[in-house]
Amino acid sequence: MIKNLKICISLLLALASFQVHALDPTYTSLFSDKAIKGYDTVAYFTEGKPVEGSSDFTTEYNEATWQFSSQGNLELFLANPEKYAPQYGGYCAYAVSQGQTASIKPELFTIHEGKLYLNYNESINQRWLKNKEAFIIDADQNWPKLLSE
């Protein structure tokens, strides 16, 4: 019994010292596997606003579950997921421009040059909108580094 306890403690200590730094390629909430907190990524383009997705219309892509508000939007995504998926895996675009990651509010979005960008909160979104082109340049450079850390 004591020998098993020592083995368990040794394993726990080994696991505690081993840190995984790999970033998930798609942002999901802590206790969820849903991309964009369950919102329909295609609707940003087709309706110009955030629309909640449904568990009736889902697919797996880039290590996350994506929900859609209709079969039509699901089919559009399946035909070209890179066109509709948000930039930087759906992490806050401003945070990525700063070499970090942060969660998002699906209501705070920008479509710029045919690409979807999401942000963390209203004040960050306002900062993003004032200089998004420069932030996009920085985020494009930072994103590969964040993925490999």
Accessible surface in RSA format (square Angstrom, percent):
REM  Atomic radii and reference values for relative SASA: ProtOr
REM  Chains: A
REM  Algorithm: Lee & Richards
REM  Probe-radius: 1.40
REM  Slices: 20
REM RES _ NUM      All-atoms   Total-Side   Main-Chain    Non-polar    All polar
REM                ABS   REL    ABS   REL    ABS   REL    ABS   REL    ABS   REL
RES MET A   1   196.82 101.9 155.97 103.2  40.84  97.2 126.26 107.3  70.55  93.5
RES ILE A   2   121.45  69.1 119.06  88.7   2.39   5.8 119.31  85.9   2.14   5.8
RES LYS A   3   152.30  74.3 147.16  90.3   5.14  12.2  92.72  83.5  59.58  63.5
RES ASN A   4    95.67  66.0  94.53  91.4   1.14   2.7  21.90  52.7  73.77  71.3
RES LEU A   5   103.27  57.5  99.76  71.4   3.51   8.8 102.72  72.1   0.54   1.5
RES LYS A   6   133.57  65.2 130.69  80.2   2.88   6.9  77.67  69.9  55.90  59.5
RES ILE A   7    86.87  49.4  84.40  62.9   2.47   6.0  86.84  62.5   0.03   0.1
RES CYS A   8    66.94  50.6  65.03  72.5   1.91   4.5  14.56  36.9  52.38  56.5
RES ILE A   9    84.39  48.0  84.23  62.8   0.16   0.4  84.39  60.8   0.00   0.0
RES SER A  10    67.65  57.2  59.78  79.8   7.87  18.1  32.91  70.1  34.74  48.7
RES LEU A  11   107.97  60.1 107.47  76.9   0.50   1.3 107.81  75.7   0.17   0.4
RES LEU A  12   117.75  65.6 114.34  81.8   3.41   8.6 114.59  80.5   3.16   8.5
RES LEU A  13   118.43  66.0 113.44  81.2   4.99  12.6 113.82  79.9   4.61  12.4
RES ALA A  14    57.32  52.7  45.72  70.6  11.60  26.4  53.26  75.0   4.06  10.8
RES LEU A  15   121.11  67.4 111.87  80.0   9.24  23.2 112.24  78.8   8.87  23.9
RES ALA A  16    76.81  70.6  45.67  70.5  31.14  70.8  58.72  82.7  18.09  47.9
RES SER A  17    91.56  77.4  58.36  77.9  33.19  76.5  50.44 107.4  41.12  57.6
RES PHE A  18   139.40  69.7 124.31  77.0  15.09  39.3 128.52  77.9  10.88  31.1
RES GLN A  19   123.35  69.0 101.84  74.4  21.51  51.2  30.81  65.6  92.54  70.2
RES VAL A  20   110.13  72.5  77.49  70.2  32.64  78.6  80.64  70.1  29.49  80.0
RES HIS A  21   124.48  68.0 103.69  72.1  20.79  53.2  71.95  74.1  52.53  61.1
RES ALA A  22    72.42  66.6  51.40  79.3  21.02  47.8  51.62  72.7  20.81  55.1
RES LEU A  23    39.63  22.1  27.67  19.8  11.96  30.1  31.21  21.9   8.42  22.6
RES ASP A  24    82.68  57.9  79.72  79.4   2.95   7.0  11.55  27.2  71.13  70.9
RES PRO A  25    27.99  20.4  26.85  24.5   1.14   4.2  26.85  22.2   1.14   7.1
RES THR A  26     3.66   2.6   1.95   2.0   1.71   4.1   1.32   1.8   2.35   3.5
RES TYR A  27    28.01  13.1  26.95  15.3   1.06   2.8  19.04  14.3   8.97  11.1
RES THR A  28    30.69  21.8  16.46  16.7  14.23  33.9   2.60   3.5  28.09  42.5
RES SER A  29    35.77  30.2  32.21  43.0   3.56   8.2  24.74  52.7  11.03  15.5
RES LEU A  30   155.64  86.7 121.45  86.9  34.19  86.0 128.14  90.0  27.50  74.0
RES PHE A  31   189.69  94.9 151.32  93.7  38.37  99.9 159.98  97.0  29.71  85.0
RES SER A  32    45.05  38.1  24.16  32.2  20.88  48.1  31.20  66.4  13.85  19.4
RES ASP A  33    81.85  57.3  77.62  77.3   4.22  10.0  36.12  85.0  45.72  45.6
RES LYS A  34    79.96  39.0  79.78  49.0   0.18   0.4  27.18  24.5  52.78  56.2
RES ALA A  35     0.52   0.5   0.16   0.2   0.35   0.8   0.16   0.2   0.35   0.9
RES ILE A  36     3.09   1.8   0.63   0.5   2.47   5.9   1.47   1.1   1.63   4.4
RES LYS A  37    83.87  40.9  59.31  36.4  24.56  58.5  32.75  29.5  51.11  54.4
RES GLY A  38     5.83   7.2   0.00   N/A   5.83   7.2   4.41  12.1   1.42   3.2
RES TYR A  39    35.77  16.7  35.05  19.9   0.72   1.9  15.41  11.6  20.37  25.1
RES ASP A  40     0.00   0.0   0.00   0.0   0.00   0.0   0.00   0.0   0.00   0.0
RES THR A  41     0.20   0.1   0.02   0.0   0.17   0.4   0.02   0.0   0.17   0.3
RES VAL A  42     0.00   0.0   0.00   0.0   0.00   0.0   0.00   0.0   0.00   0.0
RES ALA A  43     0.00   0.0   0.00   0.0   0.00   0.0   0.00   0.0   0.00   0.0
RES TYR A  44     0.55   0.3   0.00   0.0   0.55   1.4   0.00   0.0   0.55   0.7
RES PHE A  45    53.25  26.6  22.84  14.1  30.41  79.1  24.48  14.8  28.77  82.3
RES THR A  46    75.58  53.8  38.44  39.0  37.14  88.5  43.29  58.1  32.29  48.8
RES GLU A  47    92.30  53.0  62.76  47.5  29.55  70.3  32.36  62.6  59.95  48.9
RES GLY A  48    49.46  61.0   0.00   N/A  49.46  61.0  26.53  72.8  22.93  51.4
RES LYS A  49   111.40  54.3 111.31  68.3   0.09   0.2  54.57  49.1  56.83  60.5
RES PRO A  50    34.94  25.5  20.49  18.7  14.45  52.5  20.49  16.9  14.45  89.8
RES VAL A  51    32.04  21.1  28.15  25.5   3.89   9.4  32.04  27.8   0.00   0.0
RES GLU A  52   122.65  70.4 110.08  83.3  12.57  29.9  27.69  53.6  94.95  77.5
RES GLY A  53    17.79  21.9   0.00   N/A  17.79  21.9   0.12   0.3  17.67  39.6
RES SER A  54    34.43  29.1  29.29  39.1   5.14  11.8  25.30  53.9   9.13  12.8
RES SER A  55    89.57  75.7  67.07  89.5  22.50  51.8  35.64  75.9  53.93  75.6
RES ASP A  56   117.42  82.2  85.05  84.7  32.37  76.5  19.24  45.3  98.18  97.9
RES PHE A  57    51.64  25.8  51.26  31.8   0.38   1.0  51.64  31.3   0.00   0.0
RES THR A  58    55.84  39.7  36.32  36.8  19.52  46.5   6.47   8.7  49.37  74.6
RES THR A  59    24.85  17.7  16.90  17.1   7.95  19.0  10.32  13.9  14.53  22.0
RES GLU A  60   124.48  71.5 101.65  76.9  22.83  54.4  66.20 128.0  58.29  47.6
RES TYR A  61    58.63  27.4  52.32  29.8   6.31  16.4  43.24  32.5  15.39  19.0
RES ASN A  62    69.99  48.3  52.56  50.8  17.43  42.0   9.87  23.7  60.12  58.1
RES GLU A  63   139.71  80.2  96.82  73.2  42.89 102.1  53.30 103.1  86.41  70.5
RES ALA A  64     1.53   1.4   0.00   0.0   1.53   3.5   1.45   2.0   0.08   0.2
RES THR A  65    16.62  11.8  16.58  16.8   0.04   0.1  14.33  19.3   2.28   3.5
RES TRP A  66     4.60   1.8   4.24   2.1   0.36   0.9   4.60   2.5   0.00   0.0
RES GLN A  67    15.23   8.5  14.59  10.7   0.64   1.5   0.00   0.0  15.23  11.6
RES PHE A  68     0.00   0.0   0.00   0.0   0.00   0.0   0.00   0.0   0.00   0.0
RES SER A  69    38.82  32.8  16.05  21.4  22.77  52.5  14.60  31.1  24.22  33.9
RES SER A  70    42.13  35.6  40.84  54.5   1.29   3.0  36.48  77.7   5.65   7.9
RES GLN A  71    84.98  47.5  82.63  60.4   2.34   5.6  42.65  90.8  42.33  32.1
RES GLY A  72    39.73  49.0   0.00   N/A  39.73  49.0  33.01  90.6   6.72  15.1
RES ASN A  73    14.63  10.1  14.63  14.1   0.00   0.0   0.00   0.0  14.63  14.1
RES LEU A  74    15.63   8.7  15.63  11.2   0.00   0.0  15.63  11.0   0.00   0.0
RES GLU A  75    95.42  54.8  89.55  67.8   5.87  14.0  32.09  62.1  63.33  51.7
RES LEU A  76    76.79  42.8  74.91  53.6   1.88   4.7  75.76  53.2   1.03   2.8
RES PHE A  77     1.41   0.7   1.41   0.9   0.00   0.0   1.41   0.9   0.00   0.0
RES LEU A  78   100.60  56.0  77.43  55.4  23.17  58.2  78.50  55.1  22.09  59.5
RES ALA A  79    88.16  81.1  46.61  71.9  41.55  94.5  58.19  81.9  29.98  79.4
RES ASN A  80    67.34  46.4  65.20  63.0   2.14   5.2  15.37  37.0  51.96  50.2
RES PRO A  81    33.02  24.1  33.02  30.1   0.00   0.0  33.02  27.3   0.00   0.0
RES GLU A  82   139.37  80.0 123.04  93.1  16.33  38.9  40.18  77.7  99.19  81.0
RES LYS A  83   111.41  54.4  96.64  59.3  14.77  35.2  59.22  53.3  52.19  55.6
RES TYR A  84    14.32   6.7  14.32   8.1   0.00   0.0   3.47   2.6  10.85  13.4
RES ALA A  85    14.38  13.2  12.63  19.5   1.75   4.0  12.63  17.8   1.75   4.6
RES PRO A  86     7.36   5.4   0.47   0.4   6.89  25.0   0.47   0.4   6.89  42.8
RES GLN A  87    38.70  21.6  35.76  26.1   2.94   7.0   2.22   4.7  36.47  27.7
RES TYR A  88    11.23   5.2   5.27   3.0   5.96  15.5   5.13   3.9   6.10   7.5
RES GLY A  89    12.71  15.7   0.00   N/A  12.71  15.7   8.06  22.1   4.65  10.4
RES GLY A  90     2.83   3.5   0.00   N/A   2.83   3.5   2.36   6.5   0.48   1.1
RES TYR A  91    15.29   7.1  15.20   8.6   0.09   0.2   9.39   7.1   5.90   7.3
RES CYS A  92     0.90   0.7   0.90   1.0   0.00   0.0   0.00   0.0   0.90   1.0
RES ALA A  93     0.37   0.3   0.37   0.6   0.00   0.0   0.37   0.5   0.00   0.0
RES TYR A  94    26.85  12.5  26.85  15.3   0.00   0.0  11.38   8.6  15.47  19.1
RES ALA A  95    11.00  10.1   8.57  13.2   2.43   5.5  11.00  15.5   0.00   0.0
RES VAL A  96     0.00   0.0   0.00   0.0   0.00   0.0   0.00   0.0   0.00   0.0
RES SER A  97     6.31   5.3   0.00   0.0   6.31  14.5   0.00   0.0   6.31   8.8
RES GLN A  98    84.57  47.3  58.62  42.8  25.95  61.8  20.56  43.8  64.01  48.5
RES GLY A  99    34.02  42.0   0.00   N/A  34.02  42.0  15.57  42.7  18.45  41.3
RES GLN A 100   114.19  63.9 109.73  80.2   4.45  10.6  28.42  60.5  85.77  65.1
RES THR A 101    52.02  37.0  27.84  28.2  24.19  57.6   2.48   3.3  49.55  74.9
RES ALA A 102    31.14  28.6  19.62  30.3  11.52  26.2  31.14  43.9   0.00   0.0
RES SER A 103    37.12  31.4  31.07  41.5   6.06  13.9  15.29  32.6  21.84  30.6
RES ILE A 104     0.88   0.5   0.04   0.0   0.84   2.0   0.54   0.4   0.34   0.9
RES LYS A 105   104.80  51.1 104.63  64.2   0.18   0.4  47.57  42.8  57.23  61.0
RES PRO A 106     7.25   5.3   7.25   6.6   0.00   0.0   7.25   6.0   0.00   0.0
RES GLU A 107    90.19  51.8  75.68  57.3  14.52  34.6  49.27  95.3  40.93  33.4
RES LEU A 108    20.05  11.2  19.20  13.7   0.85   2.1  20.05  14.1   0.00   0.0
RES PHE A 109    50.61  25.3  33.32  20.6  17.29  45.0  33.32  20.2  17.29  49.5
RES THR A 110    14.33  10.2  10.21  10.4   4.12   9.8  14.24  19.1   0.10   0.1
RES ILE A 111    65.47  37.3  37.36  27.8  28.10  67.7  37.36  26.9  28.10  76.3
RES HIS A 112    27.60  15.1  25.32  17.6   2.28   5.8  17.19  17.7  10.42  12.1
RES GLU A 113   148.76  85.4 108.71  82.2  40.05  95.4  50.74  98.1  98.02  80.0
RES GLY A 114    48.38  59.7   0.00   N/A  48.38  59.7  31.04  85.2  17.34  38.8
RES LYS A 115    99.58  48.6  98.67  60.5   0.91   2.2  47.31  42.6  52.28  55.7
RES LEU A 116     0.26   0.1   0.00   0.0   0.26   0.7   0.00   0.0   0.26   0.7
RES TYR A 117     6.86   3.2   6.76   3.8   0.10   0.3   0.10   0.1   6.76   8.3
RES LEU A 118     0.60   0.3   0.04   0.0   0.55   1.4   0.04   0.0   0.55   1.5
RES ASN A 119     0.00   0.0   0.00   0.0   0.00   0.0   0.00   0.0   0.00   0.0
RES TYR A 120    98.13  45.8  95.37  54.3   2.76   7.2  47.13  35.4  51.00  62.9
RES ASN A 121    48.35  33.3  48.35  46.7   0.00   0.0  20.47  49.3  27.88  26.9
RES GLU A 122    96.44  55.4  93.13  70.5   3.31   7.9  59.63 115.3  36.81  30.1
RES SER A 123    72.88  61.6  60.56  80.8  12.32  28.4  49.15 104.7  23.73  33.2
RES ILE A 124    27.39  15.6  27.39  20.4   0.00   0.0  27.39  19.7   0.00   0.0
RES ASN A 125    10.85   7.5  10.85  10.5   0.00   0.0   0.00   0.0  10.85  10.5
RES GLN A 126    82.03  45.9  81.73  59.7   0.30   0.7  32.33  68.8  49.70  37.7
RES ARG A 127   118.46  49.7 114.74  58.5   3.72   8.9  32.24  44.1  86.22  52.3
RES TRP A 128     0.00   0.0   0.00   0.0   0.00   0.0   0.00   0.0   0.00   0.0
RES LEU A 129    73.47  40.9  57.39  41.1  16.08  40.4  57.55  40.4  15.92  42.8
RES LYS A 130   175.75  85.7 137.08  84.1  38.67  92.1  89.48  80.5  86.26  91.9
RES ASN A 131    77.05  53.1  72.65  70.2   4.39  10.6  16.42  39.5  60.63  58.6
RES LYS A 132    49.22  24.0  47.67  29.2   1.55   3.7   8.82   7.9  40.40  43.0
RES GLU A 133   104.74  60.1 102.30  77.4   2.45   5.8  40.84  79.0  63.90  52.2
RES ALA A 134    40.34  37.1  35.49  54.8   4.85  11.0  38.09  53.6   2.25   6.0
RES PHE A 135    27.77  13.9  27.77  17.2   0.00   0.0  27.77  16.8   0.00   0.0
RES ILE A 136    20.34  11.6  20.34  15.2   0.00   0.0  20.34  14.7   0.00   0.0
RES ILE A 137   106.95  60.9 104.55  77.9   2.39   5.8 106.48  76.7   0.47   1.3
RES ASP A 138    58.79  41.2  57.87  57.6   0.92   2.2   7.62  17.9  51.17  51.0
RES ALA A 139     0.00   0.0   0.00   0.0   0.00   0.0   0.00   0.0   0.00   0.0
RES ASP A 140    76.91  53.9  62.80  62.5  14.11  33.4  27.32  64.3  49.59  49.5
RES GLN A 141   111.37  62.3 100.60  73.5  10.77  25.6  34.64  73.7  76.73  58.2
RES ASN A 142    27.26  18.8  27.26  26.3   0.00   0.0   1.53   3.7  25.72  24.9
RES TRP A 143    38.22  15.3  38.22  18.5   0.00   0.0  23.55  12.6  14.67  23.8
RES PRO A 144    78.07  56.9  69.86  63.7   8.21  29.8  73.28  60.5   4.79  29.8
RES LYS A 145   122.85  59.9 119.61  73.4   3.24   7.7  83.91  75.5  38.94  41.5
RES LEU A 146    14.58   8.1  12.71   9.1   1.87   4.7  12.71   8.9   1.87   5.0
RES LEU A 147    65.54  36.5  52.22  37.4  13.32  33.5  52.34  36.8  13.20  35.5
RES SER A 148    95.86  81.0  57.52  76.8  38.34  88.3  49.64 105.7  46.22  64.8
RES GLU A 149   113.81  65.3  92.85  70.2  20.96  49.9  50.82  98.3  62.99  51.4
END  Absolute sums over single chains surface
CHAIN  1 A     8877.8       7377.1       1500.7       5054.6       3823.3
END  Absolute sums over all chains
TOTAL          8877.8       7377.1       1500.7       5054.6       3823.3
